[in-house]
Amino acid sequence: MFEMKDLCERFFCFWRNWCKRPKESLVSIESSKLIDNQKEAEQYSTITSSQQIENTNFNEKKEIEMSTALPLEEENSIFPQKYMNLTETSPDFKSIFTKEKMIKFIEDLINDKTSFTPLINKNGFDIYIKESGSIFSSQFPMIKMYYKIPKSSFTRQNVTVKLIDEYMNDPEKRLKFDNTIRAYKIIERVNTEVYLLHYICKSPMIFVSERDVVDKRYDFYEGEVYYDFSSSTKDDLIPLDENIVRITDHCSVCKIFEDNDGFNIISITQVDTKFNLPPTVMNTQLPTRYKEWYDALVNEINKEESK
């Protein structure tokens, strides 16, 4: 006999397949909380010795001599082959995964004024949509978001792009303010810029299971500008908890830079959330969710100053 949760999941699966319209499935998902140590040890017991978790803290990682970082003209792939998902094993993607061409890829998406159309302007966020998706997937739209955090929002002194990057990406700091996630862990680090990330997103609504994401991430600086790129790995790279739904179609990019007035953040995300999200809900929820998240980030940065 099915448990209530199983029946609900089956009902929502049926409902989603019956009424799903292409390109209406998207939600912006942010990362996580630390996984219970004992469960984590069991879950990652199959990871090879070359994939062991590194315990060096975030600041020390950022301060490692940059000789381990990828030079701008490096022609070798940024990511190890084992990180590539099925789509990315195509020869069409080989030329994208170098630092120089990754910057061009991100900047081309940011500067694309024709493929992206306005979705909503609210709460200080300019949000655009690209219905045709991306080279990673044509099944789901891309969402592009512009936001500026005014410098006047910070009571803390000497806030920089690198400090904002640290609070967004260091697991210990991220988990203090991000209430959308239950777990967040860097499970393998290739070098100072490339790593494998696992996070668990809390259930977005009643009767919907938690989602987890296994991403390869490349975050780096070019001058004073911060960039990052993430995309899904192979589905079987990390064992899946049977009570959690894995997000297998995901890619995102981010750019952060400072000007006289504040810190400009541009993020572009494409994701299959595994449940239908009508555009009307997306229009009302995205600006609100984004604002709550960035306000929490700013509050955490200011809070640390007062300690």
C-alpha positions as CSV (number, residue, x, y, z in Angstrom):
1,M,0.0,0.0,0.0
2,F,1.3,3.4,-1.0
3,E,2.2,5.9,1.7
4,M,0.5,9.4,1.5
5,K,3.7,11.0,0.2
6,D,4.0,8.4,-2.6
7,L,0.4,9.0,-3.7
8,C,0.9,12.7,-3.7
9,E,4.1,12.4,-5.8
10,R,2.3,10.1,-8.3
11,F,-0.6,12.5,-8.5
12,F,1.7,15.5,-9.2
13,C,3.6,13.4,-11.7
14,F,0.3,12.6,-13.5
15,W,-0.8,16.2,-13.3
16,R,2.5,17.6,-14.6
17,N,2.5,15.3,-17.6
18,W,-1.1,16.1,-18.4
19,C,-0.9,19.8,-18.3
20,K,2.7,20.5,-18.9
21,R,3.5,23.1,-21.5
22,P,7.0,23.3,-23.0
23,K,9.1,26.1,-21.6
24,E,7.0,26.8,-18.6
25,S,9.2,24.9,-16.2
26,L,11.8,27.0,-14.4
27,V,12.7,28.1,-10.9
28,S,15.8,29.8,-9.6
29,I,17.5,27.5,-7.1
30,E,20.2,28.5,-4.7
31,S,22.5,26.3,-2.6
32,S,22.6,24.7,0.9
33,K,23.2,23.3,4.6
34,L,25.9,20.8,5.7
35,I,25.0,17.1,5.3
36,D,24.9,15.0,8.4
37,N,28.4,13.6,8.8
38,Q,27.4,10.0,9.2
39,K,25.0,10.0,6.3
40,E,27.6,11.8,4.2
41,A,30.2,9.2,4.9
42,E,27.9,6.5,3.7
43,Q,26.7,8.5,0.6
44,Y,30.1,9.3,-0.6
45,S,31.8,6.0,0.3
46,T,31.9,5.1,-3.4
47,I,34.0,8.2,-4.3
48,T,37.5,7.2,-5.4
49,S,40.6,8.4,-3.6
50,S,41.1,11.1,-6.3
51,Q,37.7,12.5,-5.3
52,Q,38.2,12.8,-1.6
53,I,36.8,15.9,0.1
54,E,39.3,18.6,0.9
55,N,39.0,20.2,4.3
56,T,41.0,23.4,3.6
57,N,38.8,26.3,4.4
58,F,37.5,28.7,1.8
59,N,39.8,31.6,2.5
60,E,42.9,29.4,2.4
61,K,41.7,28.0,-0.9
62,K,41.3,31.5,-2.4
63,E,44.8,32.3,-1.2
64,I,46.5,29.3,-2.8
65,E,49.2,30.5,-5.1
66,M,47.5,31.3,-8.4
67,S,49.9,29.1,-10.4
68,T,47.3,26.4,-9.9
69,A,44.7,28.6,-11.7
70,L,44.0,28.3,-15.4
71,P,45.8,30.8,-17.6
72,L,43.6,32.8,-19.9
73,E,45.0,31.2,-23.0
74,E,44.9,27.6,-21.6
75,E,43.6,25.3,-24.4
76,N,42.9,22.3,-22.2
77,S,39.4,21.8,-20.9
78,I,38.5,23.5,-17.7
79,F,36.7,20.4,-16.4
80,P,37.8,16.8,-16.1
81,Q,36.1,14.5,-18.6
82,K,34.4,12.6,-15.7
83,Y,32.4,15.8,-14.8
84,M,30.9,16.1,-18.3
85,N,27.2,15.3,-18.7
86,L,25.9,13.5,-21.8
87,T,25.2,16.7,-23.7
88,E,28.6,18.1,-23.0
89,T,30.4,15.1,-24.4
90,S,29.5,16.4,-27.9
91,P,32.4,17.9,-29.9
92,D,30.4,21.1,-30.1
93,F,31.2,21.8,-26.4
94,K,35.0,21.2,-26.5
95,S,35.8,24.7,-27.5
96,I,33.6,26.3,-24.8
97,F,35.4,24.9,-21.8
98,T,38.5,27.1,-21.8
99,K,38.8,30.2,-19.7
100,E,39.0,32.7,-22.6
101,K,36.0,31.2,-24.4
102,M,34.1,30.8,-21.2
103,I,34.4,34.6,-20.6
104,K,33.1,35.2,-24.1
105,F,30.2,32.7,-23.6
106,I,29.1,34.5,-20.4
107,E,29.5,38.0,-21.9
108,D,27.6,37.0,-25.0
109,L,24.7,35.8,-22.9
110,I,24.8,39.0,-20.8
111,N,24.9,41.3,-23.9
112,D,22.2,39.3,-25.9
113,K,19.5,41.9,-26.4
114,T,17.5,40.1,-29.1
115,S,17.0,36.5,-27.8
116,F,16.0,37.6,-24.3
117,T,12.7,39.4,-23.8
118,P,11.6,41.4,-20.7
119,L,9.8,39.3,-18.2
120,I,9.3,41.7,-15.2
121,N,10.9,44.7,-13.5
122,K,10.2,44.7,-9.8
123,N,12.0,45.2,-6.4
124,G,15.1,46.5,-8.2
125,F,15.4,43.4,-10.4
126,D,15.3,43.5,-14.2
127,I,14.4,40.0,-15.3
128,Y,14.4,38.6,-18.8
129,I,13.5,35.3,-20.4
130,K,14.9,33.4,-23.4
131,E,12.2,30.9,-24.4
132,S,14.5,29.0,-26.8
133,G,16.8,27.9,-24.0
134,S,20.5,27.5,-24.5
135,I,23.1,25.2,-26.2
136,F,22.8,23.1,-23.0
137,S,19.1,22.5,-23.5
138,S,16.3,23.8,-25.8
139,Q,13.6,22.4,-23.6
140,F,13.7,24.9,-20.8
141,P,13.9,28.7,-20.9
142,M,16.8,30.8,-19.6
143,I,16.2,33.5,-17.0
144,K,18.5,36.5,-16.9
145,M,18.5,38.8,-13.8
146,Y,20.2,42.2,-13.3
147,Y,20.5,43.6,-9.7
148,K,22.6,46.2,-8.0
149,I,23.3,46.1,-4.3
150,P,23.7,49.7,-3.3
151,K,26.9,50.4,-1.2
152,S,24.6,52.3,1.2
153,S,23.0,48.9,2.1
154,F,26.2,47.9,3.9
155,T,27.0,49.0,7.4
156,R,30.2,47.0,7.2
157,Q,33.3,48.7,6.1
158,N,35.5,47.8,3.1
159,V,33.0,45.5,1.3
160,T,34.4,44.2,-1.9
161,V,33.4,41.9,-4.8
162,K,35.6,39.2,-3.2
163,L,33.8,39.5,0.1
164,I,30.4,39.1,-1.6
165,D,31.8,36.1,-3.5
166,E,33.0,34.6,-0.2
167,Y,29.6,34.9,1.4
168,M,27.8,33.5,-1.6
169,N,30.1,30.5,-2.1
170,D,31.8,29.5,1.2
171,P,29.6,26.7,2.6
172,E,29.9,27.8,6.2
173,K,28.9,31.4,5.4
174,R,26.2,30.5,2.9
175,L,24.4,28.2,5.2
176,K,24.0,31.0,7.8
177,F,21.7,33.0,5.7
178,D,20.3,30.9,2.8
179,N,17.1,29.3,4.0
180,T,16.3,27.7,0.6
181,I,18.9,25.0,1.1
182,R,19.4,22.1,3.6
183,A,22.8,20.9,2.6
184,Y,25.8,22.3,0.7
185,K,29.2,20.7,0.2
186,I,32.2,21.0,-2.0
187,I,32.9,17.3,-2.5
188,E,35.9,17.5,-4.8
189,R,38.3,20.4,-5.7
190,V,40.4,20.2,-8.9
191,N,42.2,23.5,-8.2
192,T,41.4,27.0,-6.8
193,E,38.8,27.6,-9.5
194,V,37.2,24.3,-10.4
195,Y,35.3,22.0,-8.0
196,L,32.3,19.6,-7.7
197,L,29.4,20.9,-5.6
198,H,26.5,19.0,-4.1
199,Y,23.5,20.8,-2.6
200,I,20.0,19.9,-1.4
201,C,17.2,22.4,-1.9
202,K,14.3,22.4,0.5
203,S,10.9,21.5,-0.8
204,P,9.5,24.4,-2.9
205,M,5.9,23.6,-2.0
206,I,3.8,21.0,-0.2
207,F,3.8,17.5,-1.6
208,V,6.9,18.2,-3.7
209,S,10.1,16.4,-2.7
210,E,13.3,18.1,-2.0
211,R,15.6,18.5,-4.9
212,D,19.3,17.9,-5.1
213,V,21.9,19.2,-7.6
214,V,25.4,17.9,-8.4
215,D,27.2,20.7,-10.3
216,K,30.6,21.2,-11.6
217,R,31.5,24.9,-10.9
218,Y,34.2,27.2,-12.3
219,D,34.5,30.5,-10.5
220,F,37.3,32.9,-11.2
221,Y,38.4,36.5,-11.5
222,E,39.4,38.4,-14.6
223,G,40.9,41.6,-13.1
224,E,38.4,42.8,-10.5
225,V,35.4,41.1,-12.2
226,Y,34.1,37.8,-10.7
227,Y,32.7,35.1,-13.0
228,D,31.3,31.7,-12.4
229,F,29.8,28.9,-14.5
230,S,27.9,25.8,-13.3
231,S,26.3,22.9,-15.0
232,S,25.0,19.4,-14.2
233,T,27.3,16.4,-14.1
234,K,26.6,12.9,-15.1
235,D,23.5,11.6,-13.4
236,D,25.3,8.7,-11.6
237,L,28.4,10.6,-10.5
238,I,27.1,10.9,-6.9
239,P,24.6,8.4,-5.4
240,L,21.0,9.7,-5.1
241,D,18.9,9.6,-2.0
242,E,15.7,7.8,-2.9
243,N,13.6,10.4,-1.1
244,I,15.1,13.3,-3.2
245,V,14.5,14.2,-6.8
246,R,17.7,15.1,-8.7
247,I,17.9,18.1,-11.0
248,T,19.7,16.8,-14.1
249,D,19.2,19.7,-16.5
250,H,20.8,22.8,-15.0
251,C,23.3,25.5,-16.0
252,S,24.0,28.9,-14.7
253,V,26.4,31.8,-15.0
254,C,27.1,34.8,-12.8
255,K,29.1,38.0,-13.1
256,I,29.7,40.5,-10.3
257,F,31.5,43.8,-10.6
258,E,31.7,47.0,-8.6
259,D,31.0,50.6,-9.7
260,N,30.7,53.9,-7.8
261,D,27.2,53.2,-6.5
262,G,27.3,49.5,-5.7
263,F,27.9,46.0,-6.7
264,N,26.3,44.8,-10.0
265,I,25.1,41.2,-10.1
266,I,24.1,39.5,-13.3
267,S,22.9,35.9,-13.1
268,I,21.5,33.7,-15.9
269,T,19.9,30.3,-15.0
270,Q,18.4,27.4,-16.8
271,V,16.9,24.5,-14.9
272,D,14.3,21.8,-15.1
273,T,12.7,21.9,-11.6
274,K,10.9,18.6,-12.3
275,F,7.5,20.3,-11.6
276,N,5.4,22.7,-13.6
277,L,5.8,26.4,-12.8
278,P,3.3,28.6,-14.7
279,P,4.7,31.9,-16.0
280,T,2.2,33.9,-13.8
281,V,3.7,32.3,-10.7
282,M,7.2,32.9,-12.0
283,N,6.4,36.6,-12.6
284,T,5.2,37.2,-9.1
285,Q,7.6,34.9,-7.2
286,L,11.0,35.5,-8.8
287,P,11.5,39.1,-7.8
288,T,10.2,38.4,-4.3
289,R,12.4,35.4,-3.8
290,Y,15.5,37.2,-5.3
291,K,14.9,40.2,-3.0
292,E,14.6,38.0,0.1
293,W,17.8,36.1,-0.8
294,Y,19.9,39.2,-1.5
295,D,18.6,41.0,1.6
296,A,19.6,38.0,3.7
297,L,23.1,38.0,2.1
298,V,23.5,41.7,2.9
299,N,22.2,41.3,6.5
300,E,24.6,38.4,7.1
301,I,27.6,40.4,5.8
302,N,26.6,43.3,8.1
303,K,26.0,41.0,11.0
304,E,29.5,39.6,10.9
305,E,30.9,43.1,11.2
306,S,29.0,43.7,14.5
307,K,30.4,40.5,16.2
